[in-house]
Amino acid sequence: MGQKQSSTGMMFNTDRMPGDSLKGFGEQIESMGVDTLWLPELFGREPFATAAHLLAATTRLRVGTGIANVYARDATAAAAGARTLSEFSSDRFVLGLGVSNSGLAQARGHDWEPPVEKLRDYVEAVRSAELSIPGDHNLEIHVAAHGPRMIAALGDLVDGVSTFLQTPVHTEETRKRIGPDIALNVTQMCLLVEDPAEARRLARRALAFYIGLDYYHRAWRNLGFTDDDFTGGGSDRLIDALVAWGDPQTISLRLNEHRNVGATEMVIIPLNPAGGGEPHLQLLEALTK
C-alpha cells in the first residue's frame, strides 16, 4: 500500500445516460485527463457490469465503484467480480465499498447492522475470498469512511479511504488518522456558476437528500457546524463549505486546499446547472487542463 501522487477522479451517476453512449463517454473523459471514474450504486444499472463496459472502452482510465453497497451482494460475489474486472483490465478496477445508509439497506430487504462492524466483517470476508481465487491480480479495495472509529477499524485492511461532503479541515484530519501510505479520495461537488444566489440555489438542490441525514449532521458538527446550519436547505455557510462554486479558478483553489493537506485523488462531481442526466463536461474540461 503506497500513497500515489495527486490525481483527478470523477464521480457521476451514469444510470440515466443511454447505454450506447457510455463507450464514447468513457473515451471522452479519459482524453480529458480524468484518472478514475467512480460509479455510485443506487437502484439502476449493476455497477460491476457498467464498469466492465467502460473498462473495455478505455485503455488508461481506472473505474471504481463509489460505492458498492455491502448489502447488495455477498462478499464472495464481490471478490470474484472485482478480481475478474482487475484481471481483464490490467488492474484498472477499484473495489470501493461502503455501508450506505439504513434506508437503502432496508429497501433491499436487509436489517441495518452496526456500520463499523458490518463493513469490517465484509472487507475481511472479501480479503479471505480473494485468497481462493486463482491468479495474481490483487484487489485494490477502498472504503467510504468519515469517522475515526470506521477509519481505525478498516485502516489495516484497505488500500484507500474515500470521503464525501467534507471540508479541507476534515481531509487534513483524515490524512493524519490514516497515515501516509493509504490513498485518500476526496469527493467534491463542483458547480460552474458565479452568481451567488443561483449557485446556492442549485447547490441546495444537489444537497437536499444529504442535508436530512443524521450521520452527516454528526460529521459536520465535528467541523463546527450547528443544527441551525441544517435547516432551510442548509445555511449559506454550510452550502459554501460543501460545494465549490464560482469560476474555474475559484473551484480549482478549493480542490487544491484538499490536495495540500493530504488528498491523493480529488474526485469531482461536475454538477450540471441545466440538470438532466449529463455531467457538465465544460466544467470538467476546465478543471483538468
GULO-627771 format. One record per atom (N, C-alpha, C): residue in one letter; chain; x, y, z; atom name. Coordinates in steps of 0.1 Angstrom, whole numbers, plus 5000, padded with zeros to 4 digits. Layout:
// residues N
rest kette u v w atom
A A X Y Z CA;
...
***
This chain:
// residues 289
rest kette u v w atom
M A 5008 4988 5000 N;
M A 5000 5000 5000 CA;
M A 5009 5012 5000 C;
G A 5008 5020 4989 N;
G A 5017 5032 4989 CA;
G A 5009 5044 4984 C;
Q A 5011 5055 4990 N;
Q A 5003 5067 4986 CA;
Q A 5008 5072 4972 C;
K A 4999 5075 4963 N;
K A 5002 5079 4950 CA;
K A 5002 5094 4949 C;
Q A 5008 5099 4938 N;
Q A 5007 5113 4935 CA;
Q A 4993 5117 4933 C;
S A 4990 5130 4935 N;
S A 4977 5135 4934 CA;
S A 4971 5133 4920 C;
S A 4959 5128 4919 N;
S A 4953 5126 4906 CA;
S A 4939 5132 4906 C;
T A 4932 5131 4895 N;
T A 4919 5136 4894 CA;
T A 4909 5125 4890 C;
G A 4898 5124 4898 N;
G A 4888 5115 4896 CA;
G A 4875 5122 4893 C;
M A 4865 5114 4889 N;
M A 4852 5120 4886 CA;
M A 4841 5110 4892 C;
M A 4831 5115 4899 N;
M A 4820 5107 4903 CA;
M A 4808 5112 4896 C;
F A 4801 5102 4889 N;
F A 4789 5106 4882 CA;
F A 4780 5094 4881 C;
N A 4767 5096 4883 N;
N A 4757 5085 4882 CA;
N A 4754 5084 4867 C;
T A 4759 5074 4861 N;
T A 4757 5072 4846 CA;
T A 4744 5064 4843 C;
D A 4736 5061 4854 N;
D A 4724 5053 4851 CA;
D A 4714 5060 4842 C;
R A 4714 5073 4842 N;
R A 4704 5080 4833 CA;
R A 4710 5082 4819 C;
M A 4722 5079 4817 N;
M A 4728 5081 4803 CA;
M A 4724 5069 4795 C;
P A 4721 5070 4782 N;
P A 4718 5059 4773 CA;
P A 4730 5049 4773 C;
G A 4727 5036 4773 N;
G A 4737 5027 4774 CA;
G A 4747 5027 4762 C;
D A 4741 5031 4750 N;
D A 4750 5031 4738 CA;
D A 4759 5043 4738 C;
S A 4758 5053 4748 N;
S A 4766 5064 4748 CA;
S A 4778 5063 4758 C;
L A 4777 5052 4766 N;
L A 4787 5050 4777 CA;
L A 4801 5049 4771 C;
K A 4803 5041 4760 N;
K A 4816 5039 4755 CA;
K A 4822 5053 4751 C;
G A 4815 5061 4744 N;
G A 4820 5074 4740 CA;
G A 4823 5083 4752 C;
F A 4815 5082 4762 N;
F A 4816 5089 4774 CA;
F A 4829 5086 4781 C;
G A 4832 5073 4782 N;
G A 4845 5068 4788 CA;
G A 4857 5073 4780 C;
E A 4856 5072 4767 N;
E A 4867 5077 4759 CA;
E A 4869 5092 4761 C;
Q A 4858 5099 4762 N;
Q A 4859 5114 4762 CA;
Q A 4866 5118 4775 C;
I A 4861 5113 4787 N;
I A 4867 5117 4799 CA;
I A 4882 5112 4801 C;
E A 4885 5101 4795 N;
E A 4898 5096 4795 CA;
E A 4907 5106 4787 C;
S A 4902 5111 4776 N;
S A 4910 5120 4768 CA;
S A 4912 5133 4775 C;
M A 4903 5137 4784 N;
M A 4904 5149 4792 CA;
M A 4914 5149 4803 C;
G A 4918 5137 4806 N;
G A 4928 5135 4817 CA;
G A 4923 5130 4830 C;
V A 4910 5126 4830 N;
V A 4904 5120 4842 CA;
V A 4911 5107 4845 C;
D A 4916 5105 4857 N;
D A 4923 5093 4861 CA;
D A 4914 5081 4865 C;
T A 4903 5085 4872 N;
T A 4894 5074 4878 CA;
T A 4880 5079 4876 C;
L A 4871 5070 4871 N;
L A 4857 5073 4871 CA;
L A 4851 5064 4882 C;
W A 4844 5071 4892 N;
W A 4837 5064 4903 CA;
W A 4822 5062 4900 C;
L A 4817 5050 4901 N;
L A 4803 5047 4898 CA;
L A 4795 5045 4910 C;
P A 4785 5053 4913 N;
P A 4777 5051 4925 CA;
P A 4768 5038 4923 C;
E A 4764 5032 4934 N;
E A 4754 5021 4933 CA;
E A 4741 5026 4939 C;
L A 4731 5028 4931 N;
L A 4718 5032 4937 CA;
L A 4708 5020 4933 C;
F A 4698 5023 4925 N;
F A 4689 5012 4921 CA;
F A 4688 5011 4906 C;
G A 4699 5015 4899 N;
G A 4699 5015 4884 CA;
G A 4707 5003 4879 C;
R A 4717 5007 4870 N;
R A 4725 4996 4865 CA;
R A 4734 4989 4875 C;
E A 4737 4977 4873 N;
E A 4746 4970 4881 CA;
E A 4760 4976 4879 C;
P A 4767 4981 4890 N;
P A 4779 4988 4888 CA;
P A 4791 4980 4882 C;
F A 4792 4967 4886 N;
F A 4802 4959 4881 CA;
F A 4801 4957 4866 C;
A A 4789 4955 4861 N;
A A 4787 4953 4847 CA;
A A 4790 4966 4839 C;
T A 4786 4977 4845 N;
T A 4788 4990 4839 CA;
T A 4803 4993 4839 C;
A A 4810 4989 4849 N;
A A 4825 4991 4850 CA;
A A 4832 4983 4839 C;
A A 4827 4970 4837 N;
A A 4833 4962 4826 CA;
A A 4831 4968 4812 C;
H A 4820 4974 4810 N;
H A 4818 4981 4797 CA;
H A 4827 4993 4795 C;
L A 4829 5001 4806 N;
L A 4837 5012 4805 CA;
L A 4852 5009 4804 C;
L A 4856 4999 4811 N;
L A 4870 4994 4811 CA;
L A 4874 4989 4797 C;
A A 4864 4982 4791 N;
A A 4867 4977 4777 CA;
A A 4868 4988 4767 C;
A A 4862 4999 4770 N;
A A 4862 5010 4760 CA;
A A 4874 5019 4762 C;
T A 4882 5017 4772 N;
T A 4893 5027 4775 CA;
T A 4906 5019 4777 C;
T A 4917 5026 4777 N;
T A 4930 5020 4779 CA;
T A 4937 5024 4791 C;
R A 4934 5036 4796 N;
R A 4941 5041 4808 CA;
R A 4932 5044 4820 C;
L A 4920 5047 4817 N;
L A 4910 5051 4828 CA;
L A 4908 5040 4838 C;
R A 4909 5043 4851 N;
R A 4905 5034 4861 CA;
R A 4891 5036 4864 C;
V A 4884 5025 4868 N;
V A 4870 5026 4871 CA;
V A 4868 5020 4885 C;
G A 4861 5027 4893 N;
G A 4859 5022 4907 CA;
G A 4844 5023 4910 C;
T A 4840 5014 4920 N;
T A 4826 5015 4925 CA;
T A 4827 5026 4936 C;
G A 4818 5035 4935 N;
G A 4819 5046 4945 CA;
G A 4805 5050 4951 C;
I A 4799 5041 4959 N;
I A 4805 5029 4964 CA;
I A 4796 5017 4961 C;
A A 4801 5005 4961 N;
A A 4793 4993 4961 CA;
A A 4788 4990 4975 C;
N A 4775 4989 4975 N;
N A 4768 4987 4988 CA;
N A 4770 4973 4993 C;
V A 4775 4972 5005 N;
V A 4777 4959 5011 CA;
V A 4765 4951 5013 C;
Y A 4753 4957 5013 N;
Y A 4741 4950 5015 CA;
Y A 4735 4945 5001 C;
A A 4742 4948 4990 N;
A A 4737 4945 4977 CA;
A A 4742 4931 4972 C;
R A 4753 4926 4977 N;
R A 4758 4913 4972 CA;
R A 4767 4907 4983 C;
D A 4769 4894 4984 N;
D A 4777 4889 4994 CA;
D A 4792 4891 4990 C;
A A 4800 4889 5000 N;
A A 4814 4892 4999 CA;
A A 4821 4884 4989 C;
T A 4817 4871 4988 N;
T A 4824 4862 4978 CA;
T A 4821 4866 4964 C;
A A 4808 4870 4961 N;
A A 4805 4875 4948 CA;
A A 4812 4888 4945 C;
A A 4814 4897 4955 N;
A A 4821 4909 4953 CA;
A A 4836 4907 4949 C;
A A 4842 4897 4957 N;
A A 4856 4894 4954 CA;
A A 4858 4888 4940 C;
A A 4849 4879 4937 N;
A A 4851 4873 4923 CA;
A A 4849 4883 4912 C;
G A 4838 4891 4914 N;
G A 4836 4901 4903 CA;
G A 4847 4911 4902 C;
A A 4852 4916 4914 N;
A A 4863 4926 4913 CA;
A A 4876 4920 4908 C;
R A 4879 4908 4912 N;
R A 4891 4901 4907 CA;
R A 4890 4899 4892 C;
T A 4879 4895 4887 N;
T A 4877 4893 4873 CA;
T A 4879 4907 4865 C;
L A 4873 4917 4870 N;
L A 4875 4930 4864 CA;
L A 4889 4935 4864 C;
S A 4896 4933 4875 N;
S A 4910 4936 4876 CA;
S A 4919 4929 4866 C;
E A 4916 4916 4865 N;
E A 4924 4908 4856 CA;
E A 4922 4912 4841 C;
F A 4909 4914 4838 N;
F A 4906 4918 4824 CA;
F A 4910 4932 4820 C;
S A 4913 4940 4829 N;
S A 4916 4954 4826 CA;
S A 4930 4959 4830 C;
S A 4939 4949 4832 N;
S A 4953 4952 4837 CA;
S A 4953 4960 4850 C;
D A 4944 4956 4859 N;
D A 4943 4961 4873 CA;
D A 4939 4976 4873 C;
R A 4929 4979 4864 N;
R A 4924 4993 4864 CA;
R A 4911 4994 4872 C;
F A 4906 4983 4878 N;
F A 4894 4984 4886 CA;
F A 4897 4986 4901 C;
V A 4889 4994 4907 N;
V A 4890 4996 4922 CA;
V A 4877 4992 4928 C;
L A 4877 4984 4938 N;
L A 4865 4980 4945 CA;
L A 4863 4989 4957 C;
G A 4854 4999 4955 N;
G A 4850 5008 4965 CA;
G A 4838 5003 4973 C;
L A 4839 5002 4986 N;
L A 4828 4996 4994 CA;
L A 4823 5006 5005 C;
G A 4811 5004 5008 N;
G A 4805 5012 5019 CA;
G A 4792 5007 5024 C;
V A 4788 5011 5036 N;
V A 4775 5006 5042 CA;
V A 4763 5014 5037 C;
S A 4765 5026 5030 N;
S A 4755 5034 5026 CA;
S A 4747 5039 5038 C;
N A 4733 5037 5038 N;
N A 4725 5042 5049 CA;
N A 4714 5032 5052 C;
S A 4708 5033 5063 N;
S A 4698 5023 5068 CA;
S A 4686 5023 5058 C;
G A 4682 5034 5053 N;
G A 4671 5034 5044 CA;
G A 4673 5025 5031 C;
L A 4685 5027 5025 N;
L A 4688 5019 5014 CA;
L A 4690 5004 5017 C;
A A 4696 5001 5029 N;
A A 4697 4987 5033 CA;
A A 4683 4981 5035 C;
Q A 4674 4988 5041 N;
Q A 4661 4983 5043 CA;
Q A 4653 4981 5030 C;
A A 4656 4990 5021 N;
A A 4649 4990 5008 CA;
A A 4653 4977 5000 C;
R A 4665 4972 5004 N;
R A 4670 4960 4997 CA;
R A 4666 4947 5005 C;
G A 4658 4949 5016 N;
G A 4653 4938 5024 CA;
G A 4662 4933 5035 C;
H A 4671 4942 5039 N;
H A 4681 4938 5050 CA;
H A 4679 4946 5062 C;
D A 4681 4940 5074 N;
D A 4681 4947 5086 CA;
D A 4694 4955 5087 C;
W A 4693 4967 5092 N;
W A 4705 4976 5094 CA;
W A 4714 4970 5106 C;
E A 4727 4969 5103 N;
E A 4736 4964 5113 CA;
E A 4746 4975 5117 C;
P A 4752 4974 5129 N;
P A 4762 4984 5133 CA;
P A 4772 4986 5121 C;
P A 4773 4998 5116 N;
P A 4781 5000 5104 CA;
P A 4796 4997 5105 C;
V A 4802 5000 5116 N;
V A 4817 4998 5117 CA;
V A 4819 4983 5116 C;
E A 4812 4975 5124 N;
E A 4814 4961 5124 CA;
E A 4810 4954 5111 C;
K A 4799 4959 5105 N;
K A 4794 4954 5092 CA;
K A 4805 4956 5081 C;
L A 4810 4967 5080 N;
L A 4820 4970 5069 CA;
L A 4833 4962 5072 C;
R A 4837 4962 5084 N;
R A 4850 4955 5088 CA;
R A 4848 4940 5084 C;
D A 4837 4934 5089 N;
D A 4835 4920 5086 CA;
D A 4834 4917 5071 C;
Y A 4828 4926 5064 N;
Y A 4826 4924 5049 CA;
Y A 4839 4925 5042 C;
V A 4848 4935 5046 N;
V A 4861 4936 5039 CA;
V A 4869 4924 5043 C;
E A 4869 4919 5055 N;
E A 4876 4907 5059 CA;
E A 4872 4895 5050 C;
A A 4859 4894 5048 N;
A A 4854 4883 5040 CA;
A A 4858 4884 5026 C;
V A 4859 4896 5020 N;
V A 4864 4898 5007 CA;
V A 4878 4894 5006 C;
R A 4886 4899 5015 N;
R A 4900 4895 5015 CA;
R A 4902 4880 5016 C;
S A 4894 4874 5024 N;
S A 4895 4859 5026 CA;
S A 4891 4852 5013 C;
A A 4880 4857 5007 N;
A A 4876 4851 4994 CA;
A A 4886 4853 4983 C;
E A 4893 4864 4983 N;
E A 4903 4868 4973 CA;
E A 4914 4857 4973 C;
L A 4918 4852 4984 N;
L A 4929 4842 4985 CA;
L A 4925 4829 4978 C;
S A 4913 4826 4976 N;
S A 4909 4814 4970 CA;
S A 4907 4815 4955 C;
I A 4909 4827 4949 N;
I A 4907 4829 4935 CA;
I A 4920 4828 4928 C;
P A 4922 4819 4918 N;
P A 4934 4817 4911 CA;
P A 4939 4830 4905 C;
G A 4952 4832 4903 N;
G A 4958 4843 4896 CA;
G A 4965 4852 4906 C;
D A 4971 4863 4901 N;
D A 4980 4872 4909 CA;
D A 4975 4886 4908 C;
H A 4962 4888 4906 N;
H A 4957 4902 4905 CA;
H A 4951 4906 4918 C;
N A 4959 4912 4927 N;
N A 4955 4916 4940 CA;
N A 4944 4927 4939 C;
L A 4934 4926 4947 N;
L A 4923 4935 4947 CA;
L A 4927 4948 4953 C;
E A 4924 4959 4947 N;
E A 4925 4973 4953 CA;
E A 4912 4976 4959 C;
I A 4912 4977 4973 N;
I A 4899 4980 4980 CA;
I A 4900 4993 4987 C;
H A 4890 5001 4984 N;
H A 4888 5014 4991 CA;
H A 4875 5014 4999 C;
V A 4874 5021 5010 N;
V A 4861 5021 5017 CA;
V A 4857 5036 5020 C;
A A 4844 5038 5020 N;
A A 4839 5051 5024 CA;
A A 4839 5051 5039 C;
A A 4847 5061 5045 N;
A A 4848 5062 5059 CA;
A A 4851 5077 5063 C;
H A 4842 5082 5072 N;
H A 4844 5096 5076 CA;
H A 4849 5097 5090 C;
G A 4844 5089 5099 N;
G A 4846 5090 5113 CA;
G A 4859 5082 5118 C;
P A 4864 5086 5129 N;
P A 4876 5080 5134 CA;
P A 4875 5065 5137 C;
R A 4863 5061 5142 N;
R A 4861 5046 5145 CA;
R A 4861 5038 5133 C;
M A 4855 5042 5122 N;
M A 4855 5035 5110 CA;
M A 4869 5034 5104 C;
I A 4876 5045 5104 N;
I A 4890 5046 5099 CA;
I A 4899 5037 5107 C;
A A 4898 5037 5120 N;
A A 4906 5028 5128 CA;
A A 4903 5014 5126 C;
A A 4891 5010 5123 N;
A A 4887 4996 5122 CA;
A A 4891 4991 5108 C;
L A 4892 4999 5098 N;
L A 4895 4994 5084 CA;
L A 4909 4997 5079 C;
G A 4916 5005 5086 N;
G A 4929 5010 5081 CA;
G A 4939 4999 5077 C;
D A 4939 4988 5084 N;
D A 4949 4978 5082 CA;
D A 4944 4968 5071 C;
L A 4932 4970 5065 N;
L A 4927 4961 5055 CA;
L A 4926 4966 5041 C;
V A 4927 4980 5040 N;
V A 4923 4986 5027 CA;
V A 4935 4994 5021 C;
D A 4933 4997 5008 N;
D A 4943 5005 5001 CA;
D A 4939 5019 5001 C;
G A 4927 5023 5003 N;
G A 4923 5037 5002 CA;
G A 4910 5039 5011 C;
V A 4909 5052 5014 N;
V A 4897 5057 5021 CA;
V A 4891 5068 5013 C;
S A 4877 5068 5012 N;
S A 4870 5078 5004 CA;
S A 4861 5086 5013 C;
T A 4861 5099 5011 N;
T A 4853 5108 5019 CA;
T A 4844 5116 5010 C;
F A 4833 5121 5015 N;
F A 4822 5127 5007 CA;
F A 4816 5138 5015 C;
L A 4814 5150 5009 N;
L A 4807 5161 5015 CA;
L A 4814 5165 5028 C;
Q A 4827 5167 5027 N;
Q A 4835 5171 5038 CA;
Q A 4844 5183 5034 C;
T A 4850 5190 5044 N;
T A 4858 5202 5042 CA;
T A 4873 5198 5042 C;
P A 4881 5208 5038 N;
P A 4896 5206 5038 CA;
P A 4901 5203 5053 C;
V A 4894 5208 5063 N;
V A 4898 5205 5076 CA;
V A 4896 5190 5079 C;
H A 4885 5185 5074 N;
H A 4883 5170 5076 CA;
H A 4893 5162 5068 C;
T A 4897 5167 5056 N;
T A 4907 5160 5048 CA;
T A 4920 5159 5056 C;
E A 4924 5171 5062 N;
E A 4936 5171 5069 CA;
E A 4936 5161 5081 C;
E A 4925 5161 5088 N;
E A 4923 5152 5100 CA;
E A 4924 5138 5095 C;
T A 4917 5135 5084 N;
T A 4917 5121 5079 CA;
T A 4931 5116 5075 C;
R A 4938 5125 5068 N;
R A 4952 5121 5065 CA;
R A 4960 5118 5077 C;
K A 4959 5126 5087 N;
K A 4966 5123 5100 CA;
K A 4962 5109 5105 C;
R A 4949 5106 5104 N;
R A 4945 5093 5110 CA;
R A 4949 5081 5102 C;
I A 4949 5082 5089 N;
I A 4953 5070 5081 CA;
I A 4968 5069 5078 C;
G A 4975 5079 5081 N;
G A 4989 5079 5078 CA;
G A 4993 5081 5063 C;
P A 5005 5080 5060 N;
P A 5010 5084 5046 CA;
P A 5008 5074 5036 C;
D A 5005 5062 5039 N;
D A 5006 5051 5029 CA;
D A 4993 5047 5023 C;
I A 4982 5052 5028 N;
I A 4969 5048 5023 CA;
I A 4963 5059 5014 C;
A A 4958 5056 5003 N;
A A 4952 5066 4994 CA;
A A 4940 5073 5000 C;
L A 4938 5086 4998 N;
L A 4927 5093 5003 CA;
L A 4920 5100 4992 C;
N A 4908 5095 4988 N;
N A 4900 5101 4977 CA;
N A 4890 5110 4984 C;
V A 4890 5123 4980 N;
V A 4881 5133 4985 CA;
V A 4871 5137 4974 C;
T A 4859 5135 4976 N;
T A 4849 5138 4966 CA;
T A 4843 5152 4969 C;
Q A 4843 5160 4958 N;
Q A 4839 5174 4959 CA;
Q A 4829 5178 4949 C;
M A 4817 5182 4953 N;
M A 4807 5187 4944 CA;
M A 4813 5201 4938 C;
C A 4812 5203 4925 N;
C A 4817 5215 4919 CA;
C A 4806 5220 4910 C;
L A 4805 5234 4909 N;
L A 4794 5240 4902 CA;
L A 4799 5253 4895 C;
L A 4799 5253 4882 N;
L A 4804 5264 4874 CA;
L A 4793 5275 4872 C;
V A 4790 5281 4883 N;
V A 4781 5292 4884 CA;
V A 4787 5303 4893 C;
E A 4787 5315 4888 N;
E A 4794 5326 4895 CA;
E A 4784 5334 4903 C;
D A 4771 5335 4900 N;
D A 4762 5342 4907 CA;
D A 4759 5336 4921 C;
P A 4761 5342 4932 N;
P A 4760 5335 4945 CA;
P A 4746 5330 4947 C;
A A 4736 5337 4944 N;
A A 4722 5333 4947 CA;
A A 4718 5321 4939 C;
E A 4722 5321 4926 N;
E A 4719 5309 4917 CA;
E A 4727 5297 4921 C;
A A 4740 5300 4924 N;
A A 4749 5289 4928 CA;
A A 4744 5282 4940 C;
R A 4740 5289 4950 N;
R A 4735 5283 4963 CA;
R A 4721 5277 4961 C;
R A 4713 5282 4952 N;
R A 4700 5275 4949 CA;
R A 4703 5262 4943 C;
L A 4712 5261 4933 N;
L A 4715 5248 4927 CA;
L A 4722 5239 4936 C;
A A 4731 5244 4944 N;
A A 4738 5236 4954 CA;
A A 4728 5230 4964 C;
R A 4719 5237 4969 N;
R A 4709 5232 4978 CA;
R A 4701 5221 4972 C;
R A 4698 5222 4959 N;
R A 4690 5212 4952 CA;
R A 4699 5199 4952 C;
A A 4712 5200 4949 N;
A A 4720 5189 4948 CA;
A A 4723 5182 4962 C;
L A 4722 5190 4973 N;
L A 4725 5185 4986 CA;
L A 4712 5181 4994 C;
A A 4700 5183 4988 N;
A A 4688 5181 4995 CA;
A A 4687 5168 5002 C;
F A 4690 5157 4996 N;
F A 4689 5144 5002 CA;
F A 4698 5143 5014 C;
Y A 4711 5148 5013 N;
Y A 4721 5146 5023 CA;
Y A 4719 5155 5035 C;
I A 4713 5166 5033 N;
I A 4711 5176 5044 CA;
I A 4702 5170 5055 C;
G A 4694 5160 5051 N;
G A 4685 5155 5061 CA;
G A 4690 5142 5068 C;
L A 4702 5138 5065 N;
L A 4708 5126 5071 CA;
L A 4715 5128 5084 C;
D A 4712 5122 5094 N;
D A 4717 5124 5107 CA;
D A 4732 5121 5108 C;
Y A 4737 5111 5101 N;
Y A 4751 5108 5102 CA;
Y A 4760 5118 5096 C;
Y A 4755 5125 5086 N;
Y A 4762 5137 5081 CA;
Y A 4762 5148 5091 C;
H A 4751 5150 5097 N;
H A 4750 5161 5108 CA;
H A 4761 5158 5118 C;
R A 4763 5146 5122 N;
R A 4773 5143 5132 CA;
R A 4787 5147 5127 C;
A A 4790 5143 5115 N;
A A 4803 5147 5109 CA;
A A 4805 5162 5108 C;
W A 4794 5169 5104 N;
W A 4795 5183 5102 CA;
W A 4796 5191 5116 C;
R A 4789 5185 5126 N;
R A 4790 5192 5139 CA;
R A 4805 5191 5144 C;
N A 4812 5180 5141 N;
N A 4826 5179 5145 CA;
N A 4835 5189 5137 C;
L A 4829 5195 5127 N;
L A 4837 5205 5119 CA;
L A 4832 5220 5123 C;
G A 4824 5221 5133 N;
G A 4820 5234 5138 CA;
G A 4806 5239 5134 C;
F A 4799 5231 5126 N;
F A 4785 5235 5122 CA;
F A 4776 5231 5133 C;
T A 4764 5237 5133 N;
T A 4754 5235 5143 CA;
T A 4741 5231 5137 C;
D A 4731 5228 5145 N;
D A 4718 5224 5140 CA;
D A 4712 5235 5131 C;
D A 4715 5248 5135 N;
D A 4709 5259 5127 CA;
D A 4714 5258 5112 C;
D A 4726 5252 5110 N;
D A 4731 5251 5096 CA;
D A 4724 5241 5088 C;
F A 4716 5232 5094 N;
F A 4709 5221 5087 CA;
F A 4695 5224 5084 C;
T A 4690 5236 5087 N;
T A 4676 5240 5084 CA;
T A 4675 5248 5071 C;
G A 4663 5248 5066 N;
G A 4661 5257 5054 CA;
G A 4669 5253 5042 C;
G A 4672 5240 5041 N;
G A 4680 5235 5029 CA;
G A 4695 5237 5031 C;
G A 4699 5242 5043 N;
G A 4713 5244 5046 CA;
G A 4716 5259 5046 C;
S A 4724 5263 5056 N;
S A 4728 5277 5057 CA;
S A 4738 5280 5046 C;
D A 4739 5293 5042 N;
D A 4749 5297 5032 CA;
D A 4763 5292 5036 C;
R A 4766 5292 5049 N;
R A 4779 5288 5054 CA;
R A 4782 5273 5051 C;
L A 4772 5265 5054 N;
L A 4773 5251 5051 CA;
L A 4774 5248 5036 C;
I A 4765 5254 5028 N;
I A 4765 5252 5014 CA;
I A 4778 5256 5008 C;
D A 4783 5267 5012 N;
D A 4796 5272 5006 CA;
D A 4808 5262 5010 C;
A A 4807 5256 5021 N;
A A 4817 5247 5026 CA;
A A 4817 5234 5019 C;
L A 4805 5229 5014 N;
L A 4803 5216 5008 CA;
L A 4804 5216 4993 C;
V A 4800 5227 4987 N;
V A 4800 5228 4972 CA;
V A 4810 5239 4968 C;
A A 4819 5236 4959 N;
A A 4828 5245 4953 CA;
A A 4822 5252 4941 C;
W A 4818 5264 4942 N;
W A 4811 5271 4931 CA;
W A 4819 5283 4927 C;
G A 4816 5288 4915 N;
G A 4822 5300 4910 CA;
G A 4829 5298 4897 C;
D A 4839 5305 4894 N;
D A 4846 5303 4881 CA;
D A 4857 5292 4883 C;
P A 4863 5287 4872 N;
P A 4872 5276 4873 CA;
P A 4883 5278 4883 C;
Q A 4889 5290 4883 N;
Q A 4900 5293 4892 CA;
Q A 4896 5292 4906 C;
T A 4884 5297 4910 N;
T A 4879 5296 4924 CA;
T A 4877 5282 4928 C;
I A 4871 5274 4919 N;
I A 4869 5260 4921 CA;
I A 4882 5252 4923 C;
S A 4892 5255 4914 N;
S A 4905 5249 4915 CA;
S A 4912 5252 4928 C;
L A 4910 5264 4933 N;
L A 4916 5267 4946 CA;
L A 4911 5258 4957 C;
R A 4898 5256 4957 N;
R A 4892 5247 4967 CA;
R A 4898 5232 4966 C;
L A 4899 5228 4953 N;
L A 4904 5214 4951 CA;
L A 4918 5214 4957 C;
N A 4926 5224 4954 N;
N A 4940 5224 4959 CA;
N A 4941 5225 4974 C;
E A 4931 5231 4980 N;
E A 4931 5231 4995 CA;
E A 4931 5217 5000 C;
H A 4923 5208 4994 N;
H A 4922 5194 4998 CA;
H A 4936 5187 4995 C;
R A 4941 5190 4983 N;
R A 4953 5183 4979 CA;
R A 4965 5187 4988 C;
N A 4965 5200 4992 N;
N A 4976 5205 5000 CA;
N A 4977 5199 5014 C;
V A 4965 5193 5019 N;
V A 4965 5187 5032 CA;
V A 4964 5172 5032 C;
G A 4966 5166 5020 N;
G A 4967 5152 5020 CA;
G A 4958 5144 5011 C;
A A 4950 5150 5003 N;
A A 4941 5142 4993 CA;
A A 4950 5136 4983 C;
T A 4949 5123 4980 N;
T A 4956 5116 4970 CA;
T A 4949 5118 4956 C;
E A 4936 5118 4957 N;
E A 4928 5120 4944 CA;
E A 4916 5129 4948 C;
M A 4914 5140 4940 N;
M A 4903 5148 4941 CA;
M A 4892 5143 4931 C;
V A 4881 5138 4936 N;
V A 4870 5132 4929 CA;
V A 4860 5143 4926 C;
I A 4859 5148 4914 N;
I A 4850 5159 4911 CA;
I A 4836 5154 4907 C;
I A 4826 5159 4913 N;
I A 4812 5158 4909 CA;
I A 4808 5170 4901 C;
P A 4808 5170 4888 N;
P A 4806 5182 4880 CA;
P A 4791 5185 4878 C;
L A 4785 5192 4888 N;
L A 4771 5194 4888 CA;
L A 4767 5202 4875 C;
N A 4757 5198 4869 N;
N A 4753 5205 4856 CA;
N A 4742 5215 4860 C;
P A 4745 5228 4857 N;
P A 4735 5238 4860 CA;
P A 4722 5236 4853 C;
A A 4722 5229 4842 N;
A A 4710 5227 4834 CA;
A A 4702 5215 4839 C;
G A 4708 5207 4848 N;
G A 4702 5195 4853 CA;
G A 4703 5184 4843 C;
G A 4694 5174 4843 N;
G A 4694 5163 4834 CA;
G A 4704 5152 4837 C;
G A 4706 5143 4828 N;
G A 4714 5131 4831 CA;
G A 4728 5132 4825 C;
E A 4733 5144 4821 N;
E A 4746 5145 4816 CA;
E A 4755 5153 4825 C;
P A 4768 5149 4827 N;
P A 4777 5157 4835 CA;
P A 4780 5170 4828 C;
H A 4785 5180 4836 N;
H A 4789 5193 4830 CA;
H A 4803 5192 4825 C;
L A 4805 5187 4813 N;
L A 4818 5185 4808 CA;
L A 4826 5197 4805 C;
Q A 4819 5209 4804 N;
Q A 4827 5221 4803 CA;
Q A 4835 5224 4815 C;
L A 4828 5222 4827 N;
L A 4835 5223 4840 CA;
L A 4846 5213 4841 C;
L A 4844 5201 4838 N;
L A 4854 5190 4839 CA;
L A 4866 5194 4831 C;
E A 4864 5198 4819 N;
E A 4875 5202 4810 CA;
E A 4883 5213 4815 C;
A A 4876 5223 4821 N;
A A 4883 5235 4827 CA;
A A 4892 5230 4839 C;
L A 4887 5220 4846 N;
L A 4894 5216 4858 CA;
L A 4905 5206 4856 C;
T A 4906 5200 4844 N;
T A 4916 5190 4841 CA;
T A 4926 5195 4830 C;
K A 4926 5208 4827 N;
K A 4936 5213 4818 CA;
K A 4950 5213 4824 C;
***
